[in-house]
Amino acid sequence: MGLIQFFKNAFSDMKASAKAQHEVDKANFNAAKAESKAQWEEAKMSPQARQAKMQKEREEQIAAANERQTAAEQRIKAAKGE
């Protein structure tokens, strides 16, 4: 492989890497933009809607905690050989 081919390959690799990184940056920017809009829309919610949303989130957290507790209890029983 000659020196010229080495540089052609190197620059080709850099171009591909820059293009891939640009796609990642564009996706991250769009995600941040969407999250910002979601926060703005949530901030504009009525107090009743905000309370309902918070209650739903609390119920989901309680359900997840109960599932974790049940799984832990099963692991304890399995470890004790019951």
C-alpha distances in whole Angstrom, upper triangle without the diagonal:
4,7,8,6,7,10,11,10,12,15,15,16,18,20,21,22,24,26,26,28,30,31,32,34,36,37,38,40,42,43,44,46,48,49,50,52,53,55,57,58,59,61,63,64,68,69,70,67,65,68,67,63,64,66,64,61,64,65,61,60,64,62,59,61,63,61,59,62,63,59,60,64,62,60,63,65,62,61,65,65,67
4,5,5,6,9,10,11,12,14,15,17,18,20,21,23,24,26,27,29,30,32,33,35,36,38,39,40,42,44,45,47,48,50,51,53,54,55,57,59,60,61,63,65,69,70,71,68,66,69,68,65,65,68,65,62,65,66,63,62,65,64,61,63,65,63,61,64,65,62,62,66,65,62,65,67,64,64,68,68,70
4,5,5,6,9,10,11,12,14,15,17,18,20,21,22,24,26,27,28,31,32,33,34,36,37,39,41,42,43,45,47,48,49,51,52,54,55,57,58,59,61,63,67,68,70,66,65,67,67,63,64,66,64,61,64,65,61,61,64,63,60,62,65,62,60,64,65,61,62,65,64,62,65,67,64,64,67,68,70
4,5,5,6,9,10,11,12,14,15,17,18,20,21,23,24,26,27,29,30,31,33,35,36,37,39,41,42,43,45,47,48,49,51,52,54,55,57,58,60,62,66,67,69,65,64,66,66,62,63,66,63,61,63,64,61,61,64,63,60,62,65,62,60,64,65,62,62,66,65,63,65,68,65,65,68,69,71
4,5,5,6,8,10,10,12,14,15,16,18,20,21,22,24,26,27,29,30,31,33,35,36,38,39,40,42,44,45,46,48,50,51,52,54,55,57,59,60,64,66,67,63,62,65,64,60,61,63,61,58,61,62,59,58,62,61,57,59,62,59,58,61,62,59,60,63,62,60,63,65,62,62,66,66,68
4,5,5,6,9,10,11,12,14,15,16,18,20,21,22,24,26,27,28,30,32,33,34,36,38,39,40,42,43,45,47,48,49,51,53,54,55,57,59,63,64,65,62,60,63,62,59,59,62,59,56,59,60,57,56,60,59,55,57,60,57,56,59,60,57,57,61,60,57,60,63,60,59,63,63,66
4,5,5,6,8,10,10,12,14,15,16,18,20,21,22,24,26,26,28,30,31,32,34,36,37,38,40,42,43,45,46,47,49,51,52,53,55,57,61,62,64,60,59,61,61,57,58,60,58,56,58,60,56,56,59,58,55,57,60,57,56,59,60,57,58,61,60,58,61,63,61,60,64,65,67
4,5,5,6,9,10,11,12,14,15,16,18,20,21,23,25,26,27,29,30,31,33,35,36,37,39,41,42,43,45,47,48,50,51,52,54,56,60,61,63,59,58,60,60,56,57,60,57,55,58,59,55,55,58,58,54,56,59,57,55,59,60,57,58,61,60,58,61,63,61,60,64,65,67
4,6,5,6,9,10,11,12,14,15,16,18,20,21,23,24,26,27,29,30,32,33,35,36,38,39,40,42,44,45,47,48,49,51,53,54,58,60,61,57,56,59,58,54,55,57,55,52,55,56,53,52,56,55,52,53,56,54,52,56,56,53,54,58,57,54,57,60,57,57,61,61,63
4,5,5,6,9,10,11,12,14,15,16,18,20,21,22,24,26,27,28,30,32,33,34,36,37,39,41,42,43,45,47,48,49,51,53,56,58,59,56,54,57,56,53,53,56,54,51,53,55,51,51,54,53,50,52,55,52,51,54,55,52,53,57,56,53,56,59,56,56,60,60,62
4,5,5,6,9,10,10,12,14,15,16,18,20,21,22,24,25,26,28,30,31,32,35,36,37,39,40,42,43,45,46,47,49,51,55,56,58,55,53,56,55,52,52,55,53,50,53,54,51,51,54,54,50,52,55,53,51,55,56,53,54,58,57,55,58,60,58,58,61,62,64
4,5,5,6,9,10,11,12,14,15,17,19,20,21,23,25,26,27,29,30,32,33,35,36,38,39,41,42,44,45,47,48,50,54,56,57,53,52,55,54,50,51,54,51,49,52,53,49,49,53,52,49,51,54,51,50,54,55,52,53,56,55,53,56,59,56,56,60,60,62
4,5,5,6,9,10,11,12,14,16,17,18,20,21,23,24,26,27,29,30,32,33,35,36,38,39,41,42,43,45,47,48,52,54,55,51,50,52,52,48,49,51,49,46,49,50,47,46,50,49,46,48,51,48,47,50,51,48,49,53,52,50,53,55,53,53,56,57,59
4,5,5,6,9,10,10,12,14,15,16,18,20,21,22,24,26,27,28,30,31,32,34,36,37,39,40,42,43,45,47,50,52,53,50,48,51,51,47,47,50,48,45,48,50,46,46,49,49,46,47,50,48,47,50,51,49,49,53,52,50,53,56,54,53,57,58,60
4,5,5,6,9,10,11,13,14,15,16,19,20,21,23,24,26,27,29,30,31,33,35,36,37,39,41,42,44,45,49,51,52,49,47,50,50,46,47,50,48,45,48,49,46,46,49,49,46,48,51,49,47,51,52,49,50,54,53,51,54,57,55,55,58,59,61
4,5,5,6,9,10,11,13,14,15,17,19,20,21,23,25,26,27,29,30,32,33,35,36,38,39,41,43,44,48,49,51,47,46,48,48,44,45,48,45,43,46,47,43,43,47,46,43,45,48,46,44,48,49,46,47,51,50,48,51,54,52,52,55,56,58
4,5,5,6,9,10,11,12,14,15,17,18,20,21,22,24,26,27,28,30,32,33,35,36,37,39,41,42,46,48,49,45,44,46,46,42,43,46,43,41,43,45,41,41,45,44,41,43,46,43,42,46,47,44,45,49,48,46,49,51,49,49,53,54,55
4,5,5,6,9,10,10,12,14,15,16,18,20,21,22,24,26,27,28,30,31,33,34,36,37,39,41,45,46,48,44,43,45,45,41,42,45,43,40,43,45,41,41,45,44,41,43,46,44,43,47,48,46,46,50,50,48,51,53,52,51,55,56,57
4,5,5,6,9,10,11,13,14,15,17,19,20,21,23,24,26,27,29,30,32,33,35,36,38,39,43,45,46,43,41,44,44,40,41,44,42,39,42,44,40,40,44,43,41,43,46,44,43,46,48,45,46,50,49,48,51,53,51,51,55,56,57
4,5,5,6,9,10,11,13,14,16,17,19,20,21,23,25,26,27,29,31,32,33,35,37,38,42,43,44,41,40,42,42,38,39,41,39,37,40,41,37,37,41,40,37,40,42,40,39,43,44,41,43,46,46,44,47,49,47,48,51,52,53
4,5,5,6,9,10,10,12,14,15,16,18,20,21,22,24,26,27,29,30,31,33,35,36,40,42,43,40,38,41,40,37,37,40,38,35,38,40,36,36,40,39,36,39,41,40,38,42,43,41,42,45,45,43,46,49,47,47,51,52,53
4,5,5,6,9,10,10,12,14,15,16,18,20,21,22,24,26,27,29,30,31,33,35,39,40,42,38,37,40,40,36,37,40,38,35,38,40,37,37,41,40,37,40,43,41,40,44,45,43,44,47,47,46,49,51,50,50,53,54,55
4,5,5,6,9,10,11,12,14,15,17,18,20,21,23,24,26,27,29,30,32,33,37,39,40,36,35,38,37,34,35,38,35,33,36,38,34,35,38,38,35,38,40,38,38,41,42,40,42,45,45,44,47,49,47,48,51,52,53
4,5,5,6,9,10,11,12,14,15,16,18,20,21,23,24,26,27,29,31,32,36,37,38,35,33,36,36,32,33,35,33,31,34,35,32,32,35,35,32,34,37,36,35,38,40,37,38,42,42,40,43,46,44,45,48,49,50
4,5,5,6,9,10,10,12,14,15,16,18,20,21,22,24,26,27,29,31,34,36,37,34,32,35,35,31,32,35,33,31,34,35,33,32,36,36,33,35,39,37,36,40,41,39,40,44,44,42,45,48,47,47,50,51,52
4,5,5,6,9,10,11,12,14,15,17,18,20,21,23,24,26,27,29,33,35,36,33,31,34,34,30,32,35,33,30,34,35,32,33,36,36,34,36,39,38,37,40,42,40,41,45,45,44,47,49,48,48,52,53,54
4,5,5,6,9,10,11,12,14,15,16,18,20,21,22,24,26,27,31,33,34,30,29,32,31,28,29,32,29,27,31,32,29,29,33,33,30,33,36,34,33,37,38,36,38,41,41,40,43,46,44,45,48,49,50
4,5,5,6,9,10,10,12,14,15,16,18,20,21,22,25,26,30,31,32,29,27,30,30,26,27,30,28,26,29,30,28,28,31,31,29,31,34,33,32,35,37,35,36,40,40,39,42,44,43,44,47,48,49
4,5,5,6,9,10,11,12,14,15,17,18,20,21,23,25,28,30,32,29,27,30,30,27,27,31,29,27,30,32,29,29,33,33,31,33,36,35,35,38,40,38,39,43,43,42,45,47,47,47,50,51,52
4,5,5,6,9,10,11,12,14,15,16,18,20,21,23,27,29,30,27,25,29,28,25,26,29,27,25,29,30,28,28,32,32,30,32,35,34,34,37,39,37,39,42,42,42,45,47,46,47,50,51,52
4,5,5,6,9,10,10,12,14,15,16,18,20,21,25,27,28,24,23,26,26,22,23,26,24,22,25,27,24,25,28,28,26,29,32,30,30,34,35,34,35,39,39,38,41,43,43,43,46,48,48
4,5,5,6,9,10,11,12,14,15,16,19,20,24,25,27,24,22,25,25,22,22,26,24,22,25,27,25,25,29,29,27,29,32,32,31,34,36,35,36,39,40,39,42,44,44,44,47,49,49
4,5,5,6,9,10,11,12,14,15,17,19,23,25,26,23,22,25,25,22,23,26,25,23,26,28,26,27,30,31,29,31,34,34,34,37,39,38,39,42,43,42,45,47,47,47,50,52,52
4,5,5,6,9,10,11,12,14,15,17,21,23,24,20,19,23,22,19,20,24,22,20,24,25,23,24,28,28,26,29,32,31,31,34,36,35,37,40,40,40,43,45,45,45,48,50,50
4,5,5,6,9,10,10,12,14,15,19,21,22,19,17,20,20,17,18,21,20,18,21,23,21,21,25,25,24,26,29,29,29,32,34,33,34,37,38,38,40,43,42,43,46,47,47
4,5,5,6,9,10,11,13,15,18,20,22,19,17,21,21,18,19,22,21,20,23,25,23,24,27,28,27,29,32,32,32,34,36,36,37,40,41,41,43,46,46,46,49,50,50
4,5,5,6,9,10,11,13,16,19,20,17,16,20,20,17,19,22,21,20,23,25,24,24,28,28,28,30,33,32,33,36,37,37,38,41,42,42,44,47,47,48,51,52,52
4,5,5,6,9,10,11,15,16,18,14,13,17,17,13,15,18,17,16,19,21,20,21,24,25,24,26,29,29,29,32,34,34,35,38,39,39,41,43,44,45,47,49,48
4,5,5,6,9,10,14,15,17,14,12,15,16,13,14,18,17,16,18,21,20,20,24,25,24,26,29,29,29,32,34,34,35,38,39,39,41,43,44,45,47,49,48
4,5,5,6,9,13,14,17,14,13,16,17,15,16,20,19,18,21,24,23,23,27,28,27,29,32,32,33,35,37,37,39,41,43,43,45,47,48,48,51,52,52
4,5,5,7,10,13,14,12,11,15,15,13,15,18,17,17,20,22,21,23,26,27,26,29,31,31,32,35,36,37,38,41,42,42,44,46,47,48,50,52,51
4,5,5,9,10,12,9,8,11,12,10,11,14,14,14,17,19,18,19,22,23,23,25,28,28,29,31,33,34,35,37,39,39,41,43,44,45,47,49,48
4,6,8,10,12,11,9,12,14,12,13,16,17,16,18,21,21,22,24,26,26,27,30,31,32,34,36,36,37,40,41,42,43,46,47,47,50,51,51
4,7,9,12,10,9,13,14,13,15,18,18,18,21,23,23,24,26,28,28,30,32,33,34,36,38,39,40,42,44,44,46,48,49,50,52,54,53
4,6,8,6,6,10,11,10,12,14,15,15,18,20,20,22,24,25,26,28,30,31,32,34,35,36,38,40,41,42,44,46,47,48,50,52,51
4,5,5,6,9,10,11,12,14,15,17,18,20,21,23,24,26,27,29,30,32,33,35,36,38,39,41,42,44,45,47,48,49,51,53,52
4,6,5,6,9,10,10,12,14,15,16,18,20,21,22,24,26,27,28,30,31,33,35,36,37,39,41,42,43,45,47,48,49,51,50
4,5,5,6,9,10,11,12,14,15,17,18,20,21,23,24,26,27,29,30,31,33,35,36,37,39,41,42,44,45,46,48,50,48
4,5,5,6,9,10,11,12,14,15,17,18,20,21,23,24,26,27,29,30,32,33,35,36,38,39,41,42,44,45,47,48,47
4,5,5,6,9,10,11,12,14,15,17,18,20,21,23,24,26,27,29,30,32,33,35,36,38,39,41,42,43,45,47,46
4,5,5,6,9,10,10,12,14,15,16,18,20,21,22,24,26,27,29,30,31,33,35,36,37,39,41,42,43,45,44
4,5,5,6,9,10,11,12,14,15,17,18,20,21,23,24,26,27,29,30,32,33,35,36,38,39,41,42,44,42
4,5,5,6,9,10,11,12,14,15,17,18,20,21,23,24,26,27,29,30,32,33,35,37,38,39,41,42,41
4,5,5,6,9,10,11,12,14,15,16,18,20,21,22,24,26,27,29,30,32,33,35,36,37,39,41,40
4,5,5,6,9,10,11,12,14,15,16,18,20,21,23,24,26,27,29,30,31,33,35,36,37,39,38
4,5,5,6,9,10,11,12,14,15,17,19,20,21,23,24,26,27,29,30,32,33,35,36,38,36
4,5,5,6,9,10,11,12,14,15,17,18,20,21,23,24,26,27,29,30,32,33,35,36,35
4,5,5,6,9,10,10,12,14,15,16,18,20,21,22,24,26,27,29,30,31,33,35,33
4,5,5,6,9,10,11,12,14,15,17,18,20,21,23,24,26,27,29,30,32,33,32
4,5,5,6,9,10,11,12,14,15,17,18,20,21,23,24,26,27,29,30,32,31
4,5,5,6,9,10,11,12,14,15,16,18,20,21,22,24,26,27,29,30,29
4,5,5,6,9,10,10,12,14,15,16,18,20,21,23,24,26,27,29,27
4,5,5,6,9,10,11,12,14,15,17,18,20,21,23,24,26,27,26
4,5,5,6,9,10,11,12,14,15,17,18,20,21,22,24,26,25
4,5,5,6,9,10,10,12,14,15,16,18,20,21,23,24,23
4,5,5,6,9,10,11,12,14,15,17,18,20,21,23,21
4,5,5,6,9,10,11,12,14,15,17,18,20,21,20
4,5,5,6,9,10,10,12,14,15,16,18,20,19
4,5,5,6,9,10,10,12,14,15,17,18,17
4,5,5,6,9,10,11,12,14,15,17,15
4,5,5,6,9,10,11,12,14,15,15
4,5,5,6,9,10,10,12,14,14
4,5,5,6,9,10,11,12,11
4,5,5,6,9,10,10,10
4,5,5,6,9,10,10
4,5,5,6,9,9
4,5,5,6,5
4,5,5,6
4,5,8
4,6
4
